[in-house]
Amino acid sequence: MAAQLTKGQIDQLTVEDLTVSVQHGEPVDVSALLLDATGRARGAGDLIFYNQPAGPGVRLVSGQSPGLTIGLRQLPPDVEHVRVALTLEDQQTHFGDYDPPIVRLEGDGGRLVYEYVIDGLDREPTVIAFDLDRVGAAWQLRVLGHGYPAGFSELVTAHGVRVGAAGEQQEYLGPAVLNPGQEVSLRDIRPGDLAKVNMALGWDPIRVQGPRGTRKLQIDLDASALLFIGHNLVDAAFFQQLSSRNGAVRHSGDNLTGEGQGDDEVITVDLARLPQQISAVVFVVTSYAGHTFERLRNAYWRMVDGGTSAELARGNLRAGGAHTGMVVAKVTRDEGHWRLAAIGAPIQAGHPVEAVQQVTPYL
């Protein structure tokens, strides 16, 4: 019997060849990106999609259900990740308009190994279904299910490939989607620097067993932006202060439960309006009531280009264990430009004030 996958799950692969198929009520394109250790494509040939149906170790398959085959042994040694995405053929529609797609992964001999129902999608025409990550000599499956509102072209551009108007792809020197511990200059993302970046936080309520059956456990996560001059905290935007003093950093408002689709809290940073003396903006997530993050459901943080909605960095809040907070990312000045770093460091904090001393090692 196939294992039923859930968002955020990580599983060690015991097969060397995979066949991926998708069941959905509407026409769907399946694509794959071959990525190096920094999370970017090595060249245009690392995008496998409808106009380029084969690449090193990966090829699209035709049939009643769209899909692809992945030969792990055939992947080049400098490919560290394979990212699989689904895109509605009609990108004016959204996955949330239909029943959720079902992804099936078969191993050697056509044996069904995994099945994944990608639920919780809203107004996204593209979804990142899962990653395959090289771990030493082995591979692991990392279940994502993250909707990508900006669509297919922005997704592949963010990983280093641009699709032309006529469907011809070419190399593009844009950034990758950063993993924790990686850093990039924002001027490399697109000419002229980014004007705005957004830090988004999302999670879902969980149900726990009680004496009268199951009940919802309200977990209140809080996104905060801490503004520093050197190592000195000088301003902030969080649930008790929704804007920095000059309005350059704004918080969307406090979500107490995680109810609702998509991002639950968003902090917008207008980089051009930040005072010149501000050297860093550090983003943290804290658990107000002290619930530890390994109890969270579908909890993530992500950094987004405020102009195009292209995703720049993303992390899983459960990573790291029984912590109550996380330093997720920062933007810092670099000779007149801004740099973005994905951090993803667990801390113990129920309020952003409690996080300040734990943030300073990352400045």
N, C-alpha and C positions, 0 to 999 in steps of 0.2 A: 504494500500500500504506500502511495506517495506521501511524503511529509508535507504538511500544510505550513507554508511559510508565513511569517508575520513581519511587518515593517520593523527594521532595526536588527533583525536576526542575523547572526553570523554562523556559518556552518563550514566545516572542513570538507572539501570535495574528495570523494573516493573513486571518481571516474576520471578518465583521461579525455573522453570525447562527450560533448553535450549537443543535444538538439533542442533548440528553443522554439516553441510555437505559441501563438497568441489566439485566443478566442474572444471575439467582440462582435457586437451587433452592427457596427459600422466598419467601413474599410480602414485598416490601420497599416502604416508602414513601420517596419522594424529596422533599426539601425544599430551599429556598433562602432565605438571609438576605441582604438588601441592607443594606450597612453603610457608614457614613460614614468619614471619615479617622481617627477615633478607634477604629474597630472596633466600633461599636454601631449598632443599628437606630435609624432616625429616628422610628419609631412602629410601631404594631401592623400596619400595612399592608405593612411590609417583610419579613414572614414569609410565604412562599409554601409551603403545605403542603396536606394533604388537606381541611382545613376552610376553606381560603382559597386556591383553586387559581390565582389570578392576582394579579399585582402589576405595578408599573411595569416594562415590558420583559421580564417573566418570566411564564410560565404553565405549569402542569402539562399533560401530554398523557396521554391514556388509550390503551390498546392492550395487546398481548401482553406488552410490556416496559414497566415504569413509567419515566417520564422527565419532562423539561421542556424548553421552548425558551427561549433567552435571546437577545434582540435588543440587542446592545451599543449601537447608536445610539439605542435607545429608553430607555436607563437615564438617570435624572435626573442632572444634572451634579454633585450633591453625594453621589452614590453612588460610593464609591471602591473597594469590594470586593463581590464576590458569592461567598458561601460556600455550597457544595453539600454536603449530608449525606444519608446513607442510614440508614434505621432499619428493623429487623425489625418486622413487624406484631405478632408475639408477642414482647413485650419481656421475657418470662421466659426466652427463649432467647438464644443468643450467636452472633456471626458465626463464632467459632472452632469451633462445632459442625458447620459445613457447609463445603463447598467455597467458596473465596473469590469474592466478587462481581466481576463484570466490568463496567466502565464504558466506554461507547462514546460518542465525541463526533463528530458529523457537522457538516460545514460547509454552505456554500451548495449547493443542489441535491442534498442528501442524500449528499454525498461523505464517506466515512469518513476522518476526519483523525487521531484518536487512539483508542487502546485502552489501558485500564489495568486490570490484575488486582490487586486490593487484597488482597495476601496478608499473612501475619504477624499476623492478628487473633486475639484470644483471647476473653476473657469480656466482650465489649462488645456491647450491642444496637444501638449507634449508631456510625457512623464518619463523620468529616469527610473527604470524598473529595478535594476540591480547592477552590482559590480562584481567582477571576478578579480581577486587580488592575489598576486604572487607572494607566498610566504616561504622563503627559503626554496626548497625543491618542490614544494607543494603549492596548491591553490585553495583559496577559500571563497565562498559565496557570501556576499554582503547584500542584504535585502534593503532596498531604498524606498521605492514607491513615491518619490518626490515629484510633484507636479511642477512643470516649468512654464510659467505663464507667457514668457517672451517668445516661445515657439522654437521650432527645430533649428532655423538658421542661427538664431542667437545662441542656442545651446552649443552647436558645433564651433561657432566663432569663438566662444569663451574657452574652448579647449584647443584652439590653435589652427582651425581650418575654416575657410570661408566658402560658402556655396554661392556661385555666381547666378545671375538672373536666368541664364539659360540652362542651369543645372550643372555647369562645369565648376569643379572645385579647384581651388588653388591654395597654396600655402599662405598662411596669415600669421604675422608675428604678434598676435594678441596673447593675453595671459591664459593660463589654465584656471580651472576651478581649484582653488587652493585647499589642500588638506592641512590639518593642524600642524604647526611647526614650519610652514612655508610662508614666504614673503615675496612681494612684488611691488615695483613702483607703479603708482596709479597712472602715470603718464604713459606707461607701456600698454595700458588697456585700450586706449584710443587716443588719437592726436588731440592735443590741447588740454589734457587732463580731464578727470571727472569733475563735474560741478557738485554732485551730491552723491552720498552713499547712504544706504539704509541698512540698519541691523534689524532683522526680523526674528521673532521667537514664536515657536508653535508647540503645542502639546495637547493631549486629549485627556478628558476625565477618565478615571479608572473606577472599577467596581470591586468592592471587597465583601467577603462573607461575614455576616453578623448573625446574632441570635434570631433575627426575624427574616433571614434571607439575605440577598445581596443588596448593597446600597452603594451610592456614589460616594467616593472619597474626594472631597474638594481639595485639590492641590493648587496652590496659588504661587505661580512663578512670576518673577519680576525682571524685566530687562532694564538696564541702566547704562548710561554713558557718563564716564568720569573724565573731566577735563583737567589736564595737568600743565603746569609750567615747570619744566624739569621734573623733580620728584614731589612737587607740591601740588596738592589738589586745590583748585581754585573755583570750580563750578561743576554742576552736574545736571542731568535731566533724568528723572525717574518718577515713580508713581506719585510721590508727594510734591514734586516740582516738575511739571510737564514741559518746561522750557528752560534753556540756559538764559543767562541774564540778557543777552542781546538777541535772543531768538534764533540763533544759528542752529541750535540743536533742539529738536522737538520730539516729544513722546506722544504716541497715539492715544494713551489712556490705559488705565489699569484693568486687566482681565483677571478676574479672581478664580476662574474655574477651568479655563482651557476650552470652554464650549465654543462651537462654531468651526467652520471649515477654514483651512488655510492658516495664514499667519495670525496669531492672537495679539501680539504687541509688536509695534514697529517704532524704531527711533530713526528719525531722518536728520542727517548732518549736512548742512550747507557749507561745504568746505571753504568757499570763497568768502563767506561772511564771518568765519571764525576769527577772533582777534589775533593779530600777528604774534603776540607773545605765547599763545597756546602752542605747545610743542607736541602734545599727544592727546588723543581721545581713546580711552580704553572702554570696551564694552564688557559688561559682566551680567550674568544671570544668577539670581538668588532665589531660594525657596523660603517664602515668608514665614510659614508655620514650621519650618525645619524638616519637612519630608525629604528623605534622601532620594537622590536621582535614580538609583537603580529601580525604584518603584514607578518611574514615569512611563507613560504610554505615548509612543509616537512623538517624542520630544526632540526638537532640533533647534539649532540657530543657523542663520545664514546671513551673508553679506551680499547686497544687491547694488548694482549700478542704478542710482536714482533716476537717471535719464532714460535708459533703455529697458530696465527691469532684468537685465542679464545677471545671472547669479555669479558671484565672484568667489565665494567661499561658503562652506557648509560643514557642520559638525553634529555629531550625535551627543545629546546631553547625558545619556546614560553611560558613556564611555568613562571608565575610571573608577566606578564603584560607588561606595556609600558616602558620597559627598552631598553637601547642600548648596553648593554654588559652583560657578565656573567662570574663569576669565576666558572669554571666547575669542576676542580679536582686538586689534588696535589699529589706528591710523596715526602716523607720525610724520612730522615735517622732515624733508630731506633736501636741503639746498633750494628752497623755494617750491618744491613739489611735495606731494604726499605719498607715503608708502603704506601699503596694507599688509598686515601680518595676521595670519590665522594662528591662534594660540591653543585653545582647547584644554586649559589647565584646570583640574579640579581644585576647589577650595572649600572651606567650611564657613558659610556666611548665610544668614537669614535676611540681611538687610545690606544695601550697598555700602553703608557706612562701615559695617564690619568687614567689608571686602578691601577697603583702601590699603591697609598695611600689607595684605597678601598680593595686591596688584603691583606694588613697587618693584619687585624683582623682574617684572616683564616690561618695564619702561625702557 
